Amino acid sequence: MVASLLVAGSTLVLLGLHERPSARPLVAPELYRGNRMFAVACASALLTYAAVYGVGLLTAVYLQVVQGLSASAAGAILLVQPVMMACLAPLAGRLYDRVGSRGLTTAGSLVMALGTLVLGATAPQGSWPEAMVGLALIGLGLALFSTPNISAILGSVAPDRLSLASAVLGTNRFVGQALSVALLGAIAAAQLSGPAGVSLTAQIAATGEAATFVAGYRWALVVGAGIAAAAAAAAMVSANRGRPGLPGDTQGD
């Protein structure tokens, strides 16, 4: 994983050096230069998805292998997170119209950190209700974060840059999701001694190291909570302190 991250980082630096003198770069530097709202909101989005996207995958393994639930029962429990997000996201959008993005995105990231810690504290047996609480908190946090974050990013650029800003946001989201699965998954499986190249479920079943996975799962969720807290810190320095449409909403302090 370290080698892959080094290759990815080096490639990103080379891309920046290659695009810098270009008259029509893939990502216009002016999107970031002098636009703190856009830069901070994009960084916060990347950190948020890096914090929580892999949590669902690891929790699915935890519920089946450690808690002994069936795949259908585990899937039903995992539905709590997207259902909570889908139900509450419209409310977050209406709140954004009143108070702006800064408070909502900060609160959303902190709620996600709390939900991740709740999941990490669940007992190995019979604690699926607590897991549902943790997933519900993550869904609530995503609902509070996502719509205001998207609105802040798209509202911080000129109309002719909306498609480019949307593409940058989508890239940040997918990069964050990939990093989350790679980083949190590597932490959860670090101490397992099973064969490489197989699923976590098969690896744990082959070695009987459920307790080892529990320890790795909890450490992974602690790291995820830390990344979510970093996302909250990034959101707090956002330029948007009040209602959308005010000068601070797009131009900085």
N, C-alpha and C positions, 0 to 999 in steps of 0.2 A: 504494500500500500504506500509506503514511504517513497519508493521509487516512482510509482505512478503519480503521486502528488508533485514530486520534483519535475518529472517530465511535463506535467500539465502546467506548472508554474513557469517553467522555462519557455514553453510554447506560448503562453500568454504574454510574456515579456517580448519575445521575438515578434509576435503579432503587433504589439504596441509600437515597437521600433519600426516595423515595416509600414504601418499605417500612418505614422506621425507625419512624414513629408507629403502624404497623398492629398491631392486636391479634393477627393471625394472618399474619405475614409468610411469604413463600415459603420463605425459609431462616431458621430460628430463630437469632438472634444467639448464644444460649447454646451452640450447637454449637462456636463458635469462642472465646467468652469464657471464659477460665479453663481451656480444654482445649487445651494446647499440642500434645499428641500429634495431635489431629485437624487442627488448623490447619497444623502443619508437614508432616504426612504428605500432606495434600491439595496443599500447595504443591510438595512434592517430586514428587508424581505428575504435576502439570501440567508442571513443568520437564522431567521425564524424557521424557514423550511429545512435548513440543515439541522435544526434542533429537534424537530418533531416528526419528520416524514418517516424516518426509520423506526420510530417507536411502535407504530402499528404492526409492522412486520415482526418485530421482536416479541411484541405482546401476543401475537397470534401463536408463535412457537411456545411461549411461556404458558398460555392457557391450555394448550393441548398436551405438551410434553410434561410439564411440571404439575399443573392442576388436574390433568386427566380428563379434560372436556373433549367432546367430539368436535370435529371440524365445523359442523353446522352450529353447535352451541357457541363455539368461539367466534364464528362469523357474526352471529346475532349480537353478541356482546360488543364486538368491534363496530357494529353499526351505530352505536350510541354517539360516537364522535362525529361522523358526517351528518347524522340527523340533527344533532344539536347545532352544528354549524349552519346547515341549510335553514333551520327554523329561525335562528337569531341573526343571521347576516343582514336581512332586510332592515331589522331594527337598528343595527349598527350603521347602516347607510343613512337612516333618518337622523341618528344622533350626530353623524358627521356633518350634516347640513347645519346643525346647531352649534357644535363646539369645535369643529375642525378635527384634524387627524392626530395631533400630538398626544393628547391624553388617552385617546382610544387605543392607538397602537402600542403605547407604553403599557397600558393596563392589560391589553390582550397578550403581550409577550410575557408579562409577569404571571398571568393566570395560566398560561401554557407551562411555564416553569413549575408552578405549584402542582398542576395536574401530572406532570412528568415525575415529580418527587412522590406524589401519592401512589402512582403506579409502582415506582421502585420500592415502596415500603410495604407492598402487599405480601401477605404470608404465602408460603409455598402451597398450602392446601386450603380449600374452602373459602377463598377470599375474592371470588369473582365479583361480589357486589362492590367491594372497594375498587376493583379494577374498573368497574363501570363508572364509579365516581371520578376516577382519574381521567378516563377517556372523555367523560362529559365536560370536565374542566378544560381539557385540551380543545375540544370542539367549541366551547364558549370562547376560549382565548383566540382561536382562529377566526371565529365570527367577528369578534371585536377588532381584530387586526386587519383582516384581508381587505374588506371593502374600503375602509378609510385609507389604507396604504395604497391601494390601486388608484383611488380618487386623488390622493395627494400627488402621486407620481404623474398621472396624466394631466392634472390641473396645474402642474408647475412648468409646463413647456408650451411653446407656441402651437397653435392649431396645426401648422404644417409639419410639426414634429411628433404628432400623436402616434402615428404608426411606428416610428422608430422607437419612441419611448415604450410603447407596448411590447415591441420585440425585445428590448433590453430587459424589461420586467419579466417576460416569459423566460428569457435565458437565465436570469438570476434565479427564478423559481426552479427550473430544471437542474441547474448546477447545484443549488442547495439540496434538492431531493437526492441527487446522486451522492453528494458528500455525506448526507445523513445516513444513507444505507451503508456506504462504505465504512465510515468512521464508527458509527454506533455498532454496526454488525461486527467489525473487527474487534472492538472492545469486548463485546458479549462473548465472542468465540475464541478470545485470545488464549485461554487456558485449557481449551478442549484438546484432547489428544487423538481424536478420530482422524480418518483420512481426509485429506484436502479435496476440494472439488465436488463435494456432495452437500446436500442441503443441511441446514442446522438440525432439522428434525431427525434426519437419518443419522447424522453424526452423533447426536445425543443418544439415540436409540441403540446405536452400535457399541457405544462405550459405557453406557449407563451413568454418564456424568451429569445428571440433572442438577445436582447440588452445585457443581462447578459452573454450569450455565446460569443458575440463579445468581451467583455472585457476579458473574460477568454482566448479566442483564441489569443488575442494580447499579453497577459502575457506569454502564452505558447510559442509563437514564439520569444519573447524576451529571454526567458530562452534557447530555442533552439539555438538562435544566440550566446548566451554566451558560450554554450557548444562547438559550432563550433569554436569560438575564442580560447577556451582552446585547441581544437585539433590543431589549427594553432600554438599555443605556443609549444605544444609537438613536432610538426613537425620541428619547428625551431631549436630544440636542437638535431635533428638527426645528426648522424655521417657523413652522406653523404653530402659533400659540393660541389662536382663537378661531373665529369663524372663517370658513372659506370666503375668498373674495377680498379679504383685507390685504394690504401690501405685504405683510409678513408671510402670507400664504405662498407666495411664489418668489419673492425677491430676497428673502433672508431678513435678518434683524436690522 
